[in-house]
Amino acid sequence: MMAKSDSKFDFDYGIGPQGAQDRAKLFMGGKIVRGIVELLTNSDAAYSRLGSDQQRKNRPISITVNNVDRYFEIRDRAEGMSPDTVKEKFTEGGATSEAGHRGYFGLGAKDCAVFGSLELHTIDGQGEYSTVKIPGNFRRCSGKHHKATSGDYEKLHGSTRKRPGTAIRIYVNSLERGGARIPRFETLKNNLRTHYALRSLVGRNRINLTFYTGKKSYKDNLVYPGFPWENHEAKQIQETVLKVPGYPDSHPKLQLYELAEPVDGDPRDETFEGFILVGSGDIADYGFTLAGLENQPQAKRLAGRLDDMYIQNLLNDYRTEGETKANPSPVVNQDRKHKNGGLDEAHPYSVALNKALRPILQKALGVIQDKSKGAERAGISEALEAANRDAGRFLSDLFDAGGQGPEPKPLKEGFYFLPSSKDLKRNASDWTPISIYCIGNQKVKEEVRLHLENSDVCELESDMVELVKMRNRTSGYRATVRLRSGSETGTTILRASLSGETTEATVRVVDNPPPQMQFMFERSKYSVKPSRKRKVRVLVPESLIEDGGDNDVHIHLGDTRDGIVLRGSRSRNVHECPFDGEQVAYVISFELEGRRIGAKADLTATFRNLRTETVITVGGGSVQVHIDDVMKPPPDQRSKVFDVAEPCGKTEHLDETCLHVFTRHSRIEPYLGEPTKDDNIFWDLNDSPGFRAMCADSIAEAAAEFKIMSSATQEEVAPEDLFNSFWKEKKMVLAKMQEIYIDKSKWDEQKKLVDFEED
């Protein structure tokens, strides 16, 4: 602990400055609102610790935003922080606050320093004054403390009255220096008033907002506008206590409302006025959820409360008992991601809670959809919706796995040429390399002797080469053999001998040899899921390697404004990476992480004077499958996959990968029922065998095409190979789609309606 005599101190973070900065960037996401919310919730928690009397009183908190000097500041008159508390909260790794009181997105207020820099001033109840300064790069952090003077009290509160409190000022860098955009006054005020983590906090605190622009200042008090059902015409459609499978002691109470009109905004955003608030009592301190149904259009007409004290019990158990099988992590995720609203989606209780909540919300959405006959997806049966969700999960894994590629196949033991055959272009003036390997435990001291069976076809640069020890390999040797073609086409055998052992390679001289592998990325584009890491791989053909030469691969990521992050080293030597004996190339892996949905950037790799590029996009996660009743579908397409590079154009589908089945297509429409009086309601027979079978086939075709095209590299592919790959992919996807959409017991009756042949 910090001794009282320690008036000055310097500190660093255990995860290092770069680690601290990367973590803070992830938690704050470049949004000023997140930083202010973090500091406001900390101040409110400090008031709560003063006891029940103070909790009933007004709790003054002031927010100051200066758009000229580019800073925001939060002040309170709560308990302040002792020097020991300052050390615990600001100079160490950070921990979840006691008694469940916690900030919002990050591990603590110190993460706000990532906007530019942080200054803390606090006086505790014993009159100890502490300050901390944290630069945005988290280097050379410092602090000091001493007995508070009258000047310290006046600096903190504007008067010499001796009362505790805290002020935290965050200086914000300009956008050119990697800072954040300071929102306009009205935007900031509205976002703070409607932010789910502040809804109950605003109701019990007096929060004053002051905004300076240089020419003018704005002042206002934050007043929560009320829950959606308080300000909209709304009907309560559910009030029940959930039964959470496997948790008999959990009794979360759900109150669900149907709003007369959809709420504006994105249901995945923390300032959205709808969704289901998750909390305890009148506090929405855990987050929000729609149990994965956020992308359904009618979700904007659902709102409610889920009061769940069991979450707090799990948090308390984790603090006292540590990690257990039933409680393996804090159920409230530290980084409070949008996707799950703060609950750790991998925690067993979160999984069980969503399992209990989802059918109720799904049923409510179905009721709303039945009332909205003009809506795009009105009348789709629950069974078909469930099949679409299952298909989306499968396609998400399929498309994501397509970017990783198979694991490199290592070099086998023995003495051999690699590749075992080589095609040369007739009358080529340059020497073409082919490599010979000796992999094993023996020590090689001799030179390799070479012999061409027919020297009229091509010639050797030398009839003897020396094997060289491979870098970072304890039992491998390699040599480069160079050949040059002649004026005639033909075939010859190249033999090599070493210590009585021989090997050979076939050499062909032709007019049009097939294209050779180039220095390239495995894929022409990659999709990264938000808050997930993914490897991208560069292939360096073995023929490009020069013993003793520059064999480093460098990588550069274009400007993404923190939407995509390149993790780890930006440069790697090929000899330190796996060698794929099947592709005859070194496989160089680099790691990326997605931060902001919709972010896009070019990724460039260089190797000596060679250059290759790929495109990185951050997708919205799971693929969404939609039944689309457009009057004019794309020509010759029964279905199509849209992603962030080519969005479908629907507002609710932006920043996500989605697959649309066009039911107006002439191949699909005959399997639908007759339209009702309302032409938009065409789903009468959407569970019919023919329609289900046609959906499965259409989805498989679009998915196969998308995977083949998105996996394509710069290497030219013969049309027949592309065709074969397409049908191989479609056959695999089709088998899964049939399993999802079609009842196996009825398949004999259905297969005659499907336009493909079975093996």
N, C-alpha and C positions, 0 to 999 in steps of 0.2 A: 504494500500500500504506500501511498505517497506521504512522506513525513511532512509535518507542519512547517518545518524549516526550509523545505525545498521551495524556494520562491520562483525559480526558473527551471524549465525542463524542456528538452528536445525529445522527439520520439519518431519512430517509424512503425509501419504496420507489418505484422508477421508475414502477410501474403505478398509483401513488397509493394513499392509505389505503383508499378504497372498493374499488378493484380487488384489493388485497391481502386485504381482508376477504372479498370475494366468492369469491376463489379458495380461501381457507382453509376457508370454509364448505362449498364443493363437495368438497374433499378429505377433510375430517374428518366431514362428514355428521352432526354432532351426536352422535357416538358416542365415549364415553370410551375404549372398547377400542381404537379406531383410534389415538387419541393415544398411549396406552401402547405399542402395538405399534410405532409410529413411533420412539419414544424407545428402546425396547429394541433394535430392529434397529440403531439408530445406535450404541448402546453396544457391541453385539456386533461391529460393523464396526470400532470403535476398537480393541478387543482384537486383532482379526485383523491390524491394521496393525502390531502390535508384533513380529510375526515368528512363525516356526514353533514356537519354544520355548513362547511364551505361548499359542499356539493349543492346545497339548497340555495346558496346565495348566487348573485350574479358573478360571473367569472370574466373579468375584462381581458381581452386580447386585442392587440392592435397589429394591423398589417400595413406596412408602408412599401409602396413600389415606386421607385424613382426611374423614370424612363430616360432621363438625361445622363445621370451618373451610373445608370445600369446596375441597380441593386434592388433586392427586396429584403425586408426585415420583419421579424416577428418578435413582439414583446409581450410579456405577461407579468403578473404580480403574484405568482404562485410561490412555491417553497424554495425556488432557486436550487442550486446544486453545490454540494460541498466539494472541496478539492479532490477527495477520494472518488466521489461520484463522477466528477469531470474526467478523471483518469479512466474510470471503468467504461464510460459511455463514449468518450471521444478519442482516447489514445490506444485502445485495444481493439480486438476484432469485432466487438459488438455482440450483444446477446439479447434475447427476447426479454422485454421488461417484465417486472414482477406483477403478479396478480392479474395477468392478462392484459394490462394496459400496454399498448404498443403503438408504434408509428404505423404508417400506411404501406408504402412500397418497399422501403429499404431496411437495412439493419440499424439505421439510426440517422440522426440529423447530419452527421459528418459526411454522408454520401452527397449532400447538397453542394459540397465544395467543388464537385465536378463541373458545375456551371461556370466556375471561374476561381473563386476562393471563398473561404468561410472565416468569419470572426465571431467568437462567442464571448459574451460578457455576462457574468452571473454572480449574485450575492446570495448566500444561504442564510438560514435563520440565526446562525452564530456570528454573522458579520464577516465571513470569509469571502473575499473577492477573487474570482478566478477568470482568466482569459485564455483563449485558445485561438491559434491561427493555423489554418490548413489550406495550403495552396491547391489549385486545381489538379496539379500533377502528383499530389500527395507526397512530395519530397520536402525535407527540411521543415517538418511540422514542429510547432513550438507552443509553449504555454507558460504562464506564471500565475502566482497567487500571493496575496498578502491580506492583511487586515483592512477592511473597507474603510475608506475615508469619506468625508462629507462630499468631496468632489466625485467620488465613485458613485455614491447614491444619486447625486444630481445628474450624472452622466447617464445613469440607467433609467431613472424615473422622472427627471426634470425637476426634482425637489430634493432637499436634504433629509427628508423624512426617512427614518431607518426602517425600511421594509424590504423583504427579499424579492427576488424576481430574476428574470432571464431575458436577454436580448440576443438574437442570432441574426447577423447580417450576412447575406450571400451576394457577392459581387458577380455579375454575369458578363462573361466575355462576349464580344461581338460575334456575329455569325462567321465573319472571315477568320476569326481566331478559334473557331470550333465551339462557340457558345450557343446559346439558345435564343429563340425569338420571345421577346416580352409581349404578351398579348395586350390588346387594347383594354381600356378600363371596363367597358360594358361586357366584353367577352369574358374577361377574368372574373368579374362579379357574378355573372350568370353561371359560369363553370363551378365556382366555389359554392354558390347557393344550392346547386342541384347535385353536387358530388355526393355519391352514396355514403362515403366514409364520414361526411360532415353533416349529414341530414339531422341526426339527433344532437350533434355537438353544437350546431348553429342555434338550435332551439333552446339550449340551456346556457349559452355564453353570450356576452355582449361583445361582438366582434366588429371593430371599426376598420374600414378600408380607406386608405388615403393613397391617391395616385397622382404623381407629378409628371408633367410633360415638358417642363421648362417654361412654357408660356402660360399654362393653366394648371390648376390642381382640382381634383375631384375627390369628394368625400361621400361616404355612404356607410350605413350599417347593414351587415349581412343578415337577411331575414329569410329563413327557409320558406319557399312558396307553398309547401304542403305536399303530401303524397299525391301521386297521380289520381287516385280515386277521390281525393278531396277537392280537386280542381277540375275534374272532368265528370261528365255524366258516366257513372260506372255502376256495375251490378256485381254484387258478391256472388260468385258461382261455386265457391268451395270454402269450407272451414272444417278442417279435420286434423286429427293427430296421426302422423305417419307411423307405420310399423316398419322399422328398418331391419331387414333380414340380418340375423346374427347379433343384433344389439338390443336385447329385451329391455335394457335400462334406459334406452334412448326414446324420448317421446317428443320429437319436434312437432310443433303446431304450425300448420299451413293455413293462411288466409289468402284466397285467390280472388282477383277481381277481373272482370271483363270491361275494358274501356270502350266507350261509344266510338271513339276515333283513335286511329293509331298515333302513338307518340312519335314526334319527330326525332331524328338522330339514329345512331347506330347502337343496337342493343349490346354490343361488345364493349362500348365505351363507358368508363366509370362515371361520366356526367350524364348518361342517359337517364331520363326520368321514369322509365318503366322498370322492367325485370322484377325478379323476386329478391328482396333484401334478406340476407342471412345475418341474424344477430341474436342477442339475448336481451329480453325486456324491450326497452325503447332504444337500444343501441345497435346500430348496424355495423358492428365492428369486425365481422368476418368476411363480408363481401357480398356478392350478388351471383345469381345463377339463373339460367333457364334450362339447365340440365342438358346442354348440347343442342337445344332447339333454337338457338339465336338466329339462325339463317332463314327460318321459316317466316314468310311475310306476315302471317297473322300473329307472330310473337310480339309485335309492337302493340298489340291490343291486350296483352296480359301484364298484370302487375300484382304485387302482393308482398306478404311477409312470411318468413320462415323463422320462428323463434326456436332456438336449439341450444339449451344449456349444456348438452352433452359434449359439445365441441370444447367448451371451457374445461370440462372434466378431463378430456383427453390431453389438453395442453398442460394442465396441472400434473397429471400422471407422468407425462413425458419429462417434465422438469424434475420430479422427485425420484422416478424410477429409471429414467433413461430409456434407451431403445429396447423394445420388446417385439415379439413376433406380431402381437395384435396391435401394437402402437409403434411402428418402426421409425416414425419421423414426426415432426410437428405437423398436426393436421392442417394448420394454417400456414400456407406457403410463404416463406420470407419475402419473396419478390412480388407477391400479389399480382400475378399475371392476369391480363384481361380475360384470357380464355376461361379461367376457373374462378375469377373474382376473389382470389385469396386462398381458397381451399386447395390443399395439395391433391391434385386429381389422382395421384397414384396411391394415396393413403387408403387402406381398406375401408375405413368408415366413409370417406368421400365417395368411393365406388358404390357402397351399399346405399348411401343416402340418395345419390343420383338414380340408382336402380328403383328406389321406392318413389321418388319424385317424378321421374320421367313419364310413366304411364298416365299419371294424373294430368300432367301438363299436355301430353299428347292428346288425351281425350278432350281436354278443354279446347285445344287448338282445332280439333275435328269439329266440335260444336260450332266454333266461330266460323270455320270454313264452310260448313253447311249453310250458315246464314248469309254468307257472302258469295252468292252464286256467280257473280260476275268476276270473282277473283281468278287469277291465272290457274291455280291448282285446286280449285273448288271441286269437291266430290271425289277426290282420289281416296280409295279405300285405305284403311289402316294397314291391311296386309300388303298392299303395293308400296305404301310409304315405308314399311319395315323392310321390304325387299330392296328398295332404293337405298336405304341407309346401309344395309349389309353390303350391297354392291359398291357403295362409295368407300367403305372401309377397306374392302379388298383392293379396289383400284388405287387408293392412296398408297398402300404398301407396295403394290406392283410398280407404280410410277416412281416411287422413291427408291426402291431397290434397283431400278434400272440404271441409276447413275453410279452405282458402286463398282460394277464389273466383277468378274470372278477374281478370286485370290490368285496372285502370281504363282505359277508352277516353277519350283526351284530347279536349278541345274542338277541333272542326274550324275552319278559317279561314272567314270570311264574316260576313254580317249576317243574324241569324235569331232566331226565338223558340225558347225551350227550356223546357218541351216544346213540340212543334209543335201539340199539341191539349190542350184543358183542359176537364174536366167540372166543372160547378157544380151544387150542390143547389138546387132551386127554393125561392124565398122565404127564402134564407139572408140573415141580417142583416149578417154580417161580410164584409169585403173579402178577396178571394182573390188571392194574388200569382201572376204569371207573369213570367218574366224574358226580357229581350232582350239578345243578345250581339253584339258587334262584335269579331271576332278577326282580327288581321292586322297589317301593318306601318304602316298609315296612322295619322296623328294625328287624333283626333276632337275637333272643336271645336263642332260644331253640336248642337242638341237634336233628339231624335227626335219626329216628329209621328205621332200615333195617330188611327185612324179605325175605328169600328164600323160594319159593313154594316147591321146591324139592331139599333138601340138599344132596341127593345121587349123583346128577349130578356134583355139585361143592360146595365149601364151602366159607363162608365169613371170612375175617380176624377179623372183629368186627361187632357186630350187632348195633352199634351206632357210628356216626361220627359227628364232630362239623363243622359247616359252618364257613368259614373264609372270611373276607372282601377282595374283590379283589382290588389289587393295582390300583390306578388312575381311579377307577370307583366308583361313588358316590352311586350307587344303585345296586350293585352286590355282591353275595356271592357264594362261591364254596367250595366243599369238594371232597376228593378222596376216593373212595370205592375200596377195593382190593378183588379180587376173585382168587380162585385156582381150577383147574379142578380135577376131579376124574378119576377113571379107566374105567368108562362107558361113552358111547356117549349118548346124549339126550338133551332135552330142558327144561328150567325152567324159571320162572318169578321172577325177583328181584323187590321188592316193597320198596318204601321209603315214610315216613309220616312226616309231619311237621305242627304243629298247626291245625290239622284236615284235612289238604290237603295231597293227596297222588299222587304218580306217579310211573310208573313202566318201566322196561326195559326187553327185551328178551335176555336170555343168552343161547347160544348153545355150546355144547362140541362136537367137530368133530375131525376126524383123520387128515384132511388137510384143515385148515382154510385158507381163502384168505390172501394174504400178506397185512400187515398193512402199513399205510403211514409212511414214514421215514422222518428224518430231511434232507431236500433237497432243491435245487433250483427248481423253477417252470419249468425251461427249462434246457436241457443239453448244449445248446449254445444260445448265443444272438448275434444279429447283431446291431451295433450302426452306425447311419449315421454321416458323418463328420460334425462337428460344431453343433451337436444336442445332447440333453440330453435324457437319457432314464433310466427308473427305472428297476432294477432287484429285484426279490422278493424271499425270503427264507421262506419256510414253516416249522414251528416248531409244530409237533403234540401236542395236548393238553395233551396226556398221558405222555409226557416227563417233564412237568412242575412240579416243587417241590416248595410248599409254603415255602418262607423263604430261598430257595436255590439260587445258582448262575444261574440266568436266562438271562444272557447277551449273545447276538450273536455277534461275532467278524468277520470282513471281511478283506481280504488281496488281493491286486491286484498284479500280477506278473510284472516283468520288461517290460515296453513298450516303454521306451525312449520318454516319453511325447506323445505317440500316442494315449493313452487312459488315462483319468484322473478320479479318484474316488472323487466325490464331497461330502462335508458334513461329517457327523460323520462316523467313522469306527467301531463303536460299539453301539448297541442299546439293551435296556432291552425289553423282549417280552411283558411285561405288559404295556409298553408305545405304543404298536403297535396294529393295528386292529385285532380283533378275527373273524375268518370266521366260522360261525356256521354250514355251509354246509360241509366244509372240516374238521371241528373240529380241527382247527389249527390256530396258530398265524401267521400273514403275516408280515414279516419284510422286509421293502423296503430300498434299497440303490440306489444312483443315480450315473450314469456314464456319461461321455462326450467323444465323439470321436474327435480326433484332426487330425490324419494322416491316410489317406486312406490306407488300407492294414495292419494296425497295428493289432496285435493279442496278447492276454494274457490270462492266467488262472486266474480265480477268485475263491478264496477259502473262505468258511465260516466255522466257528467252534462254537460249542455249548457244553460247558463242554468237554467231551472226544470224542465228535462226530465231524465228518468232512465231508464236501460235496464240490464238485467242479463243475464249469461250464466254458465254453470257450467264450471269448468276442472277436469279430472281428469288425473292422471298414470297412463298405462297401462303395461303391461309390455313394450311393444315389438311384436314380430311377432304377428299373429293366429294362434291355434292352431285347427285344424280337427279335430274329434273325431267318430268314428262311435259313436253312443250307443245302447246296447241297453236303454233303460229300458222297464219294462213299461207305464207310464202316461205317454206323452208329453204335452206341452201340447196342449190341444184345438185341432184344425184346424191344427196346425203340423207340417210335415214337418221343418223346421229352424228354428233361432233363433240370433241373435247375442246373446251376453251380454258386458257390459263391466263396468268397475269400479262404475258407477252401479247396475247390476242384475246382480250376480254369479250364476253358475249354481249356486253352493252347494258345489261340489266343492273340497275343501281344496287339492288340487294345482293348481287353476285360479284361485285367488284372485289379484287384482291383475293380471289379464291379460284381454285381449279374446279370446273364444273363440266359435267357431261349432259347434253340435252338429247333426248329422244324426240324426234319430230313426228308427231302422230298424224300430221296432215300429209305426210309423204305417201305417195300412191301405193307403196309396198306395205304400209302399216295401216292406213286408214280403213281398208276393208275388214280388218279384224276388230274394229271398234263397233260399238252398238250404234243404232240410229240416233241422230241428235234429238234432243228434247226441244221444247218450244224455245228455250234459250240456247242459241247455237253454241254458246261458250261451254255449255254443260254437255260434254260428249263422252263421259266416262262410264256410261251404263254397263258396258261389258269389259271394264279394265282388268277384271280378274279372269277373263275367258282364256282358255288354253292357247288359242291362236295368238292373241295379243301378247300374252306372257312370253310365248316362244319367240315371237318376232322382236320383242324388247331385248331378250337375252342375246339374240343374234346381232341386233343392231349395236348394242353396247360393246359386244366383243369385237366387232369390226372397227368401231371408232377407237377403242382402247388400243388395239393392235397397231393401227396406223399411227396413233399418237406416240406410242412407245418406240416404234421403229424410227420415226422421224426425229423425235427428241433425243434418241440415243445415237443418231448418226454422227460420225466424225468427219474430219476433212478427207479421209481416205475414200477414194472412189469405190463404189460397190456396183458390181455387175447387176443388170436388171433381173436376171434369173435368180441371183442370190437374194436380192431384195424381195422378190416375189415369194421365194421359199421361206424367208424369215417372217414375212407377214403372215402366211398361212400357219406357220408353226406357232406364232404368238396368238393368232386368233383361235386356234384349236384349244390352246391351253386356257385362255380367258373364257371361251365359250363353255367349256366343261364346268367352270365355276359359276358362270351366269345361269346355266341350266339348273344347277344345284340350288341356286338362290331363288330363281323365279318360278321354277316348274316343279310341280308335284311328281315325284318319280313314279308313283303308282299309275299316273295318267300319261306317262311319256309315250307309250305305244300309240295312244290316240292322238297325241299332239304332234309327233315328229313329222307326220305327213303335211303339216301346215308350215313347216320350216324349210327355207330354201337352201339346205345344205345336205350333203350326203354323209352318212355315218361310215366309219371304217368297218 
